[in-house]
């Protein structure tokens, strides 16, 4: 017997998808928590005056005992994650020890929400917004505002709100594609095709929303002022956290913890798209083999060994119900198999391939955004660092670069570094592979031609020659025309977040 298609109510999925059923609380109602609220409402002033750590160190331990509703637990998580990251990253050097006044309630709240003790996508985006006018839709940036920021800047608010708008606009695709799964079970190809058509159109709208990031989020402000606060404690040796962070509860034997920071890979919506379309993601650095049981490196013998599947790892940073929902959907997803079994249905195949193309286009836009916000700014910083090198300024210390947070491995050249995203991994290889994997399930020969990214596999007698990647050269390098002129982006660079 087939497992039932999931009920959205059971997992707290709203009309706006993974955004909460009720708008996030703007303040915890119990006065017991007024100190947390006061710190976050004055976060920018406390950071500028460098008082934050003193205030937190002197703070009495406030427990989660008076939190009543799920909305209150979520609000507490937002408050504590912002205070914790401000405490860690808001000084001349990062703090590797979080005091009991934060650690004890933060651990308790995270345990309830099934989240790690770090600021996640849920905390900075899903539960950190309010509508300007509650009676108007929230799937547009015209009616959204943030509840908390580190910098108080429009740029930071806009960075979070673009994701909120995408989540809201993409929310209706969840019941839509569950309907398609039901229709496939009933062999109703007409309904499946109609659902796929509507899905592709909505995916196209999400790509348009993503490009609005450029309107009000300046790359310089993001890279130098916002991004450092979003960093986690994983792979942060160069930033000053070689071992991670200790959450001091007073027990005296707490271990160091290492977590990735907030990342768009933690968006359950984006992973839902892959699951319902049957897109499979492999560990970064591996490629699809003709023998499905084996994987091989795509970057030759010098490539670092693949250790984990980053996309799957990011599910542990999602709220528990969302993570469970994706697992349930994975057990019932059947669209790819249904379309493959009905290849002769031209309309169905084209509709499915159009959805793959739209998801791939979304990932292409994201790679271009990472290039502008991270790669260009990083190279500007490197140029500045070289101008202050010991040869030119022997008595000047080298500036701390929070972007360069990669330990040199045995397979890397001495002195080489990989930029890492706020999620804690080197991301251009990840982003490009995730983008390329999106087109692999294509059904129609013409669509396979459009979505192909390399030489045909041995034994593949397709008459079509694969096309080059969007914006990339034949050798796989991406040529960018951006703020720093024309330059090449190679696989050793990373990004801010990852879809």
C-alpha positions as CSV (number, residue, x, y, z in Angstrom):
1,X,0.0,0.0,0.0
2,X,1.3,3.4,-1.0
3,X,2.0,5.9,1.8
4,X,-0.4,8.8,2.0
5,X,0.4,12.1,0.5
6,X,1.4,14.5,3.4
7,X,-1.1,16.8,5.0
8,X,0.1,20.3,5.2
9,X,-1.5,21.1,8.5
10,X,0.4,18.2,10.1
11,X,3.7,19.9,9.4
12,X,2.6,23.5,9.9
13,X,2.7,24.4,6.2
14,X,0.7,27.6,5.6
15,X,-0.8,29.2,2.6
16,X,2.6,30.9,2.3
17,X,4.5,27.6,2.4
18,X,7.2,27.3,5.1
19,X,6.4,30.7,6.6
20,X,4.4,30.3,9.8
21,X,0.6,30.1,9.9
22,X,0.5,33.2,12.0
23,X,2.8,36.2,11.5
24,X,5.9,36.2,13.7
25,X,5.6,38.0,17.0
26,X,7.1,41.4,17.2
27,X,7.7,41.1,20.9
28,X,7.4,38.4,23.6
29,X,4.3,39.3,25.7
30,X,5.7,38.3,29.1
31,X,7.7,41.1,30.7
32,X,10.1,38.5,32.0
33,X,11.8,38.6,28.6
34,X,12.0,42.4,28.3
35,X,15.8,42.3,28.7
36,X,16.2,40.1,25.6
37,X,13.9,42.4,23.7
38,X,15.7,45.5,24.8
39,X,19.1,44.1,23.7
40,X,17.8,43.3,20.2
41,X,16.0,46.5,19.8
42,X,19.2,48.4,20.6
43,X,21.6,45.9,19.0
44,X,23.2,48.4,16.6
45,X,23.9,50.9,19.3
46,X,25.4,48.2,21.6
47,X,27.6,46.9,18.8
48,X,28.8,50.4,17.9
49,X,29.6,51.3,21.5
50,X,31.1,47.9,22.1
51,X,28.9,47.4,25.1
52,X,27.2,44.3,23.9
53,X,29.5,41.7,25.5
54,X,29.5,43.6,28.8
55,X,25.7,43.7,28.9
56,X,25.4,40.0,28.1
57,X,28.1,39.0,30.6
58,X,26.2,40.9,33.3
59,X,22.8,39.5,32.2
60,X,20.9,37.2,34.7
61,X,20.0,33.8,33.4
62,X,16.6,34.0,31.8
63,X,15.1,30.6,31.1
64,X,12.5,29.4,28.5
65,X,10.1,28.4,31.3
66,X,7.5,31.1,30.5
67,X,7.3,30.6,26.7
68,X,3.8,29.3,25.9
69,X,3.0,29.1,22.2
70,X,5.0,28.0,19.2
71,X,5.1,31.6,18.1
72,X,6.8,32.6,21.4
73,X,9.4,29.9,21.1
74,X,10.2,31.1,17.5
75,X,10.5,34.7,18.7
76,X,12.8,33.6,21.5
77,X,14.9,31.8,19.0
78,X,15.2,34.9,16.8
79,X,16.2,37.0,19.8
80,X,18.8,34.6,21.1
81,X,20.3,33.8,17.7
82,X,20.8,37.5,16.9
83,X,22.3,38.2,20.4
84,X,24.5,35.1,20.2
85,X,26.0,36.0,16.8
86,X,26.4,39.6,17.8
87,X,28.3,38.4,20.9
88,X,30.5,36.1,19.0
89,X,31.3,38.4,16.1
90,X,30.8,41.9,17.6
91,X,34.2,42.5,19.0
92,X,37.8,43.2,17.9
93,X,38.2,39.4,18.0
94,X,35.6,36.7,17.8
95,X,34.5,35.2,21.1
96,X,34.8,31.4,21.3
97,X,32.9,31.1,24.6
98,X,29.2,32.0,24.9
99,X,28.3,32.8,28.5
100,X,25.6,30.9,30.5
101,X,23.2,33.8,30.3
102,X,22.9,33.0,26.5
103,X,23.9,29.4,26.4
104,X,21.3,28.0,28.8
105,X,18.2,29.5,27.3
106,X,19.5,29.2,23.7
107,X,20.1,25.4,24.0
108,X,16.7,25.0,25.6
109,X,14.9,26.9,22.8
110,X,16.8,25.1,20.1
111,X,16.0,21.7,21.6
112,X,12.3,22.6,21.5
113,X,12.5,23.7,17.8
114,X,14.8,20.9,16.8
115,X,17.5,23.4,15.6
116,X,21.2,23.7,16.2
117,X,22.5,26.5,18.4
118,X,23.3,28.9,15.5
119,X,21.4,31.5,13.5
120,X,19.7,29.6,10.7
121,X,17.7,30.6,7.6
122,X,14.6,30.1,9.7
123,X,15.7,32.6,12.3
124,X,16.9,35.4,10.0
125,X,14.2,35.0,7.3
126,X,11.2,32.7,8.0
127,X,10.5,34.0,11.5
128,X,12.0,37.5,11.2
129,X,9.5,39.5,9.2
130,X,6.2,41.4,9.5
131,X,3.7,42.7,7.0
132,X,3.5,46.5,6.7
133,X,-0.3,46.1,6.3
134,X,-1.6,42.8,7.7
135,X,-4.6,42.8,5.3
136,X,-2.3,42.8,2.2
137,X,-0.4,39.8,0.7
138,X,3.1,39.2,1.8
139,X,4.4,37.6,-1.4
140,X,5.6,41.0,-2.5
141,X,8.5,43.1,-1.3
142,X,6.2,46.1,-1.2
143,X,4.5,44.8,2.0
144,X,7.4,43.4,4.1
145,X,9.6,44.6,6.9
146,X,12.2,42.9,9.1
147,X,11.9,42.5,12.9
148,X,15.6,42.3,13.7
149,X,18.9,43.1,12.0
150,X,22.6,43.3,13.1
151,X,23.3,46.6,11.3
152,X,20.0,48.4,11.1
153,X,20.7,48.9,7.4
154,X,18.2,48.8,4.5
155,X,20.7,46.5,2.8
156,X,20.4,43.8,5.5
157,X,16.6,44.0,5.7
158,X,16.4,43.7,1.9
159,X,18.7,40.7,1.9
160,X,16.4,38.8,4.3
161,X,13.1,40.0,2.8
162,X,13.9,38.9,-0.8
163,X,14.0,35.4,0.6
164,X,10.8,35.9,2.6
165,X,9.0,37.1,-0.6
166,X,10.3,34.1,-2.5
167,X,9.1,31.7,0.2
168,X,5.7,33.4,0.2
169,X,5.4,33.5,-3.6
170,X,6.5,29.9,-3.8
171,X,4.2,28.6,-1.1
172,X,1.3,27.7,-3.3
173,X,3.5,25.4,-5.3
174,X,3.5,23.0,-2.4
175,X,-0.2,21.9,-2.5
176,X,0.0,22.3,-6.3
177,X,2.7,19.6,-6.6
178,X,1.1,17.4,-4.0
179,X,-1.9,17.5,-6.3
180,X,0.3,16.4,-9.2
181,X,1.6,13.5,-7.1
182,X,-2.0,12.4,-6.4
183,X,-2.9,12.8,-10.1
184,X,0.1,10.7,-11.2
185,X,-1.1,7.9,-8.8
186,X,-4.5,8.1,-10.6
187,X,-2.8,8.1,-14.0
188,X,-4.4,11.5,-14.7
189,X,-1.8,12.9,-17.1
190,X,-3.8,15.9,-18.0
191,X,-3.8,17.2,-14.4
192,X,-0.1,16.4,-13.9
193,X,0.6,18.4,-17.1
194,X,-1.5,21.3,-15.9
195,X,0.2,21.3,-12.5
196,X,3.6,21.3,-14.1
197,X,2.7,24.2,-16.4
198,X,1.6,26.2,-13.3
199,X,4.7,25.2,-11.4
200,X,7.0,26.3,-14.2
201,X,5.3,29.7,-14.4
202,X,5.6,30.2,-10.6
203,X,9.3,29.2,-10.7
204,X,9.9,31.9,-13.3
205,X,8.3,34.5,-11.0
206,X,10.7,33.4,-8.2
207,X,13.7,34.1,-10.5
208,X,12.4,37.6,-11.1
209,X,12.0,38.1,-7.4
210,X,15.6,36.9,-6.7
211,X,17.0,39.5,-9.1
212,X,15.4,42.3,-7.0
213,X,18.2,41.7,-4.6
214,X,20.3,44.2,-6.6
215,X,17.9,47.0,-6.1
216,X,18.6,47.7,-2.4
217,X,21.4,45.4,-1.2
218,X,24.8,46.9,-2.0
219,X,27.5,44.3,-2.4
220,X,30.1,46.3,-0.4
221,X,27.7,46.7,2.5
222,X,26.8,43.0,2.4
223,X,30.3,41.7,2.1
224,X,32.0,43.8,4.8
225,X,29.2,44.7,7.2
226,X,26.4,42.0,7.0
227,X,28.0,38.8,6.0
228,X,30.5,38.5,9.0
229,X,27.6,38.4,11.5
230,X,25.9,35.5,9.6
231,X,29.0,33.3,9.8
232,X,28.8,30.1,11.9
233,X,31.6,28.4,13.8
234,X,32.5,25.8,11.2
235,X,35.7,26.2,9.1
236,X,36.4,29.5,10.8
237,X,40.0,29.1,11.8
238,X,41.2,32.1,9.6
239,X,38.5,34.2,11.2
240,X,39.7,33.5,14.7
241,X,37.7,30.4,15.7
242,X,40.0,27.5,15.1
243,X,38.0,25.1,17.3
244,X,34.5,26.4,17.0
245,X,32.4,27.8,19.9
246,X,31.8,26.6,23.5
247,X,28.3,27.1,24.9
248,X,29.1,27.5,28.6
249,X,26.3,26.1,30.7
250,X,28.3,26.1,33.9
251,X,28.9,22.4,33.8
252,X,32.6,23.0,33.1
253,X,33.1,20.2,30.5
254,X,31.2,21.6,27.4
255,X,32.7,20.6,24.1
256,X,33.5,22.9,21.2
257,X,30.7,23.0,18.7
258,X,31.0,23.7,15.0
259,X,28.0,24.8,12.9
260,X,27.5,26.3,9.5
261,X,25.9,29.8,9.5
262,X,22.7,30.8,7.9
263,X,22.4,29.7,4.3
264,X,19.7,29.6,1.6
265,X,20.5,25.8,1.3
266,X,18.5,25.6,4.5
267,X,15.4,26.7,2.6
268,X,12.9,23.8,2.7
269,X,11.1,25.3,-0.3
270,X,14.1,25.0,-2.6
271,X,14.8,21.5,-1.5
272,X,11.1,20.7,-2.0
273,X,11.5,21.7,-5.7
274,X,14.2,19.2,-6.2
275,X,12.4,16.4,-4.4
276,X,9.1,16.7,-6.3
277,X,11.0,16.9,-9.6
278,X,13.2,14.0,-8.8
279,X,16.5,16.0,-9.0
280,X,19.2,14.1,-7.2
281,X,22.2,15.9,-5.7
282,X,25.5,14.1,-5.0
283,X,28.3,15.1,-2.7
284,X,30.3,18.0,-4.2
285,X,33.1,16.8,-6.4
286,X,31.4,13.7,-7.7
287,X,29.6,13.1,-10.9
288,X,26.9,10.8,-12.2
289,X,28.4,7.5,-13.3
290,X,27.0,5.0,-15.8
291,X,27.1,2.6,-12.8
292,X,24.7,4.3,-10.4
293,X,26.4,2.6,-7.5
294,X,29.7,4.4,-8.1
295,X,30.7,8.0,-8.2
296,X,33.9,9.5,-9.5
297,X,35.7,12.8,-9.0
298,X,35.0,15.5,-11.6
299,X,38.1,17.6,-10.8
300,X,40.8,15.0,-11.3
301,X,43.3,13.5,-8.7
302,X,44.0,16.9,-7.1
303,X,40.4,17.5,-6.1
304,X,39.7,17.3,-2.3
305,X,37.8,14.1,-1.4
306,X,34.1,14.3,-1.1
307,X,33.0,14.0,2.6
308,X,29.3,14.6,2.7
309,X,26.3,15.7,0.7
310,X,26.0,19.3,1.7
311,X,22.4,19.7,0.6
312,X,21.3,16.8,2.8
313,X,23.4,18.1,5.7
314,X,21.5,21.4,5.5
315,X,18.3,19.7,6.4
316,X,19.6,19.4,10.0
317,X,19.4,23.2,10.1
318,X,15.7,23.3,9.3
319,X,12.9,23.3,11.9
320,X,12.0,19.8,12.8
321,X,8.5,19.7,11.2
322,X,9.9,21.1,7.9
323,X,12.6,18.5,7.8
324,X,10.1,15.7,8.5
325,X,7.8,17.1,5.7
326,X,10.7,16.8,3.2
327,X,11.3,13.3,4.3
328,X,7.6,12.4,3.8
329,X,7.5,14.0,0.4
330,X,10.6,12.1,-0.6
331,X,8.7,8.9,0.2
332,X,5.8,9.7,-2.2
333,X,7.4,11.8,-5.0
334,X,6.6,10.1,-8.3
335,X,6.6,12.8,-11.0
336,X,9.9,12.0,-12.6
337,X,9.1,8.3,-12.8
338,X,5.6,9.0,-14.1
339,X,6.9,11.3,-16.9
340,X,9.6,8.8,-17.8
341,X,6.9,6.1,-18.1
342,X,4.9,8.3,-20.4
343,X,7.6,9.7,-22.7
344,X,5.2,9.5,-25.6
345,X,3.1,12.2,-24.1
346,X,4.8,15.2,-25.6
347,X,2.9,17.8,-23.6
348,X,3.7,16.1,-20.3
349,X,7.4,15.7,-21.1
350,X,7.8,19.3,-22.2
351,X,6.0,20.6,-19.1
352,X,8.3,18.6,-16.9
353,X,11.4,19.7,-18.7
354,X,10.3,23.3,-18.5
355,X,10.2,23.0,-14.7
356,X,13.7,21.7,-14.7
357,X,14.8,24.5,-16.9
358,X,13.2,27.1,-14.5
359,X,14.9,25.6,-11.5
360,X,18.2,25.6,-13.3
361,X,17.6,29.2,-14.4
362,X,17.0,30.1,-10.7
363,X,20.3,28.5,-9.8
364,X,22.1,30.4,-12.6
365,X,20.8,33.7,-11.3
366,X,22.0,32.7,-7.9
367,X,25.5,31.9,-9.1
368,X,25.7,35.3,-10.8
369,X,24.6,36.9,-7.6
370,X,27.3,35.1,-5.6
371,X,29.8,36.3,-8.1
372,X,28.8,40.0,-7.7
373,X,28.4,39.9,-3.9
374,X,31.3,37.7,-3.0
375,X,33.8,37.1,-5.7
376,X,34.3,40.7,-6.9
377,X,34.3,42.0,-3.3
378,X,36.8,39.3,-2.2
379,X,39.2,40.2,-5.0
380,X,39.0,43.8,-4.1
381,X,39.9,42.9,-0.5
382,X,42.8,40.8,-1.7
383,X,44.1,43.7,-3.8
384,X,43.8,45.9,-0.8
385,X,45.6,43.3,1.4
386,X,48.5,43.1,-1.1
387,X,48.9,46.8,-1.1
388,X,49.4,46.5,2.7
389,X,51.8,43.6,2.4
390,X,55.0,43.6,4.5
391,X,57.0,44.6,1.4
392,X,55.1,47.9,1.3
393,X,54.2,48.4,5.0
394,X,56.4,46.2,7.2
395,X,54.9,47.3,10.4
396,X,51.2,46.9,9.4
397,X,49.2,43.8,10.5
398,X,47.3,42.0,7.8
399,X,43.6,42.7,7.9
400,X,41.3,39.9,9.1
401,X,39.3,38.6,6.2
402,X,36.2,36.7,7.4
403,X,35.6,35.4,3.9
404,X,38.8,33.5,3.7
405,X,38.0,30.7,6.1
406,X,39.4,27.6,4.6
407,X,42.2,25.4,6.1
408,X,44.8,24.5,3.5
409,X,44.5,20.8,2.7
410,X,47.2,18.4,1.5
411,X,45.8,18.7,-2.0
412,X,45.9,22.4,-2.2
413,X,48.8,24.6,-3.1
414,X,50.5,26.4,-0.2
415,X,49.0,29.7,0.5
416,X,45.8,29.0,-1.5
417,X,42.5,29.6,0.1
418,X,38.9,28.9,-0.8
419,X,36.2,31.4,0.0
420,X,33.5,29.8,2.0
421,X,29.8,30.8,2.3
422,X,28.1,31.6,5.5
423,X,27.1,27.9,5.6
424,X,30.7,26.9,6.0
425,X,31.6,25.2,2.7
426,X,33.4,26.2,-0.5
427,X,30.5,27.0,-2.7
428,X,31.2,27.8,-6.3
429,X,31.9,24.1,-7.0
430,X,28.8,23.2,-5.0
431,X,26.6,25.8,-6.7
432,X,27.7,24.8,-10.2
433,X,27.3,21.1,-9.6
434,X,23.8,21.6,-8.0
435,X,22.9,23.7,-11.0
436,X,24.1,21.1,-13.5
437,X,22.5,18.2,-11.7
438,X,19.1,20.0,-12.0
439,X,19.0,19.2,-15.7
440,X,20.0,15.6,-15.5
441,X,16.4,14.1,-15.3
442,X,15.3,15.9,-18.6
443,X,13.1,13.6,-20.6
444,X,12.9,15.2,-24.1
445,X,16.0,15.0,-26.3
446,X,15.8,18.7,-27.1
447,X,15.6,19.5,-23.4
448,X,18.6,17.3,-22.7
449,X,20.5,19.2,-25.3
450,X,19.6,22.5,-23.7
451,X,20.3,21.4,-20.2
452,X,23.4,19.3,-21.0
453,X,26.7,20.6,-19.5
454,X,29.5,18.6,-20.9
455,X,30.6,15.9,-23.4
456,X,28.1,13.1,-24.0
457,X,28.6,10.1,-21.9
458,X,30.3,7.2,-23.5
459,X,27.7,5.1,-25.3
460,X,25.3,8.1,-25.6
461,X,24.3,8.3,-29.3
462,X,22.3,11.4,-28.9
463,X,22.4,13.4,-32.2
464,X,22.5,16.7,-30.3
465,X,25.8,18.4,-29.3
466,X,25.7,19.7,-25.7
467,X,25.5,23.4,-25.3
468,X,27.8,25.5,-23.2
469,X,26.8,26.6,-19.7
470,X,25.1,29.9,-19.4
471,X,27.7,32.6,-19.1
472,X,30.5,30.2,-19.1
473,X,33.3,29.3,-21.4
474,X,33.9,25.9,-22.9
475,X,36.5,25.1,-20.2
476,X,34.0,25.6,-17.5
477,X,35.2,29.0,-16.3
478,X,32.6,31.7,-16.0
479,X,33.3,35.1,-17.4
480,X,31.9,37.9,-15.4
481,X,31.4,41.5,-16.4
482,X,30.9,43.2,-13.1
483,X,32.0,46.0,-10.8
484,X,35.7,45.0,-11.2
485,X,35.6,44.8,-15.0
486,X,35.9,41.5,-16.9
487,X,37.5,38.6,-15.1
488,X,37.3,34.8,-14.8
489,X,35.7,32.9,-11.9
490,X,37.3,29.7,-11.1
491,X,36.3,26.8,-8.9
492,X,38.4,27.9,-6.0
493,X,36.0,30.6,-5.1
494,X,33.0,30.4,-2.8
495,X,29.7,32.2,-2.3
496,X,27.4,33.7,0.3
497,X,24.7,31.0,0.3
498,X,23.6,28.2,-1.9
499,X,20.6,27.0,-3.8
